[in-house]
């Protein structure tokens, strides 16, 4: 499933490439802003000057795609799954599952994007030395300038910019604590947000250039983006500090396995007799084929339970509902996120049934850890 308002335009290396609806807005704005410049460079185009501006927007975002692809390919090189690449009005985003294992991996995944943009900018600048007339010259110069600016600005040491991830890697290596690195880099992002918000004033005081409405609007949008991303990183870092203590085994409920044809009443009786807090069903060959939903069980009236087969209130086993009993931390959270459910069956390394883990118990343990 892709986010609402996203259009899949293809895939590269098995990674979906998405275009957000907000990109269409910025593409139209680029076309409108560039139209007068196109008219000067190539008079007489009429309405086609907007088409030329739109073509430049597409070309610009293709270079953004190269930037994001470099992140994605480096992440895959280190064994991290990449779900998608999205192009939106502020640029692009690569959705990577999990975290790098070392500061070195984090540094390489982060820095390769800005370096790619700078390389594209320098290459376009070299081409511009030979092509400096007409629409082609304008496009090449614009591409060079935009990529050099994107590459340099992305190296600013503050999350959610790539430079923030570079700073996080440096602090992580120095402190041997990834979460401390995230906090430092996120505060760098907040400082950057304040600077971005003040840019129109800086422009007026230091460059003697009176800011216009677009400058103020752009400053507010960038500041909100940076502050929001930095704040989200701080919240995430504080939450992730509690994850290593989150282990499935001690949270598991004792379970009883019953034949799938057993009535709900009989299954409940067997569970109470065994002191179990969960029920799974098995087929005639003793293979676990369902986990009983506690919510469905509680909603089944007492007088109907003797006549209702327990399999009718059980969720059929599927990929992702069986987890190792020793799963913990971020791996546990990612597993739950991949296959949302209320109950999961925990098994030992030899495949024997250990217990049932509920998301309710995981949430309670996580919240309890937040107040310790």
Secondary structure, 3 states (H helix, E strand, C coil): CCCCCEEEEEEECCEEEEEEHHHHHHHHHHHHHHHHHHHHHCCCCCCHHHHHHHHHHHHHHHHHHHHHHHHHHHHHHCCCCEEEEEEECCEEEEEECCCCCCHHHHHHHHHHHHHHHHHHHHHHHHHHCCCCCHHHHHHHHHHHHHHHHHHHHCCCCCCCCHHHHHHHHHHHHHHCCHHHHHHHHHHHHHHHHHHHHCHHHHHHHHHCCCCCHHHHHHHHHHHHHHHHHHHHHHHHHHHHCCHHHCEHHHHCECEEEEECCCEHHHHHHHHHHHCCCEEEEECCCCCEEEEECHHHHHCCCHHHCCCCEHHHHEEECCCCCEEECCCEHHHHHHHHHHCCCCEEEEECCCCCEEEEEEHHHHHHHHHHHHCC
